[in-house]
Amino acid sequence: MELYLCITHAPSESEFSDFEAEDPFMNNFIVTLDRQLAAFEPLLVPVNYQELLIAVCAEVSVQFERVIMKSVYNRLGGLQLDKDFRSLSSYLTNIAGWVVREKCARLSQIVSIINVDSVGEAEECFHQLQHHNLMLTSDEAMKVLGLRIDLPSDAIKNASF
């Protein structure tokens, strides 16, 4: 996951187009992870392999959150993050089943807040999440939104989460 930090998360239009054509990180990460997990499948009984998959999914989610929080984003970076998260979530769900959705719920909420057009939209998103299974505190939501370098910092500081 550390390689994720080597990629810009505040891309220009041109860089974003390049990312669309050739994914800079997530596809390689998924291929590598899949290769590593496949090596364990013939060695473990199905129940143990499933437990391994669930544990790996939980750890991948934690590590992805960690590197997300070390980066800064613009609107296009938020879109790329959303695409990366959806690819990863889809892959993890395919290999381990729907239980992964629960493991990725917090990460999903972080991505949703980063991938907004405005501070007002972030506030609305956070309040909608409160009606569901909110995994973020108000302070955490504020910190996540603070990763957006293209939104007015005063508006972020005055946001009501």
N, C-alpha and C positions, 0 to 999 in steps of 0.2 A: 504493500500500500504506500510505502514511502515515495515510490516513483510518481505517485499522483501529485506530489508537491512540486515536481520538476516541470509541470505543465502549467501554462498560464490559465487562470480562471477569470481573467478579465480580458478576453480576446477582442480583437478588432473584428469588423465584419469579414475581412479577408481571412483571418485566422479561423473564425467560426466556420466559414465555408470550407476551409481545409479540413477542419475537424469533422464536418459532415461527410466529406469524401473519404477520409481515412481517420478512423477513431484513434486518438493519441494514447489511450490508456486502457479503457475498460475491456475491449475485445481481447487484448493480450492477457490481461489479468484473468479473465474468465477461462480462456484456453489453458493457461498455466494451472489454475486452481482445479479445473476439470481433470487435467492430466494427473495431478497429484492425488486427487480423490479416487480416480479410477484404479490406481495402484493398490488401494486398500480393499476394494470390493471383493476380489477373489480370496482375500485372506481372512475376511470376517464373516460371521454368520449374518444373515440379513438384519436381524434386530440390532446387532452391534454396529453394523454399517449405517443403519438409519440414525442411531444415536450419535455416531461420529458426524454424519451430515448435519444434524441439528446443532451440535456443538460448534462445528466449523462455521455454520451460518451465523450463529450468535456472535462468534468472535470476529468474523468479517464485518458484521454490522458495527460492532464497537470500534474496530480499527478504521473503518471508513469514516465514521463520525469524528474520530480523533484527527484524521488528516483534513477533513472538511473544515474543522474548527481552526486549523492552522493556516488556512488560505483566505484570500479575499476575492470577491466576485463583483462582476458587473452584470447587467441584464443578460447578455449573451452567455456569460459564464454560468449564470443561474439556469439558463435553458440547457446548456451542456451538462450541468450537474444533474438536472432532472432526467435527461436522456440516459446518462450513466447509471443513475439509480434505478431507473426502470429496467435497463438491461440486466443489471446485477440482480434485482429483485425477481425478474422473470426467470433467470437462470437458477437462482437458489430455490425458487418455488418448484421449478421443474425437477430438480434433483431430490429435494427433501420434502416436498408437499406443502400444503397450505399452512402448516404450523409455522413456517418461516415468516409469514405475513406478520405474525405477532412479534417475532424477533426483530423485524424491521420497522415496526410502528414508529418508534422514536425517530429513527433515521428519516422515515417518510415525512414526518412533521417538520424536521429541520430543513429538508429539501424544499418542502412547500413554502416555508417562510423565506428562504433564500430566493426562490423562483417567483417573485412578485414584481409587479410593475411600479408599485408605490408603497409608501409607508402605510397609507390608509388601507390598501389591499392586504398588507401584512397583518394589520390590526383585525380586519374582518376575518382573515384566515384563522388567526389565533382564537378569536371568539367562536368561530364555527367548530374548531377542534375541541373547545370546552364542552360542547354538547355531545361529543363522542368520547373516545378514550384518550384524553389529553395526557401526553407524556412529558411535556415541557412546562417548566415554571415560567412565570412572567419574566423573571430575571434572565432565564436561559433564552427565552424568545427574543428579548432585547439584545442579548449578546450575539445571537445568530443573525438578527437583522443588521447588527453593526458590522457584519462581514461584507455587506454590500457597500462598495466604495462609490457607487454612482447615485446613491440616494442622499438627500440632505441630512447631514449629521444632526442638525438642530431638530429636524422632524423626527429622527430616530430617537433622540433623547427625550422628546416630548410625547412619544407614542404611548398609548394606554393599553397595556397588556394585562 
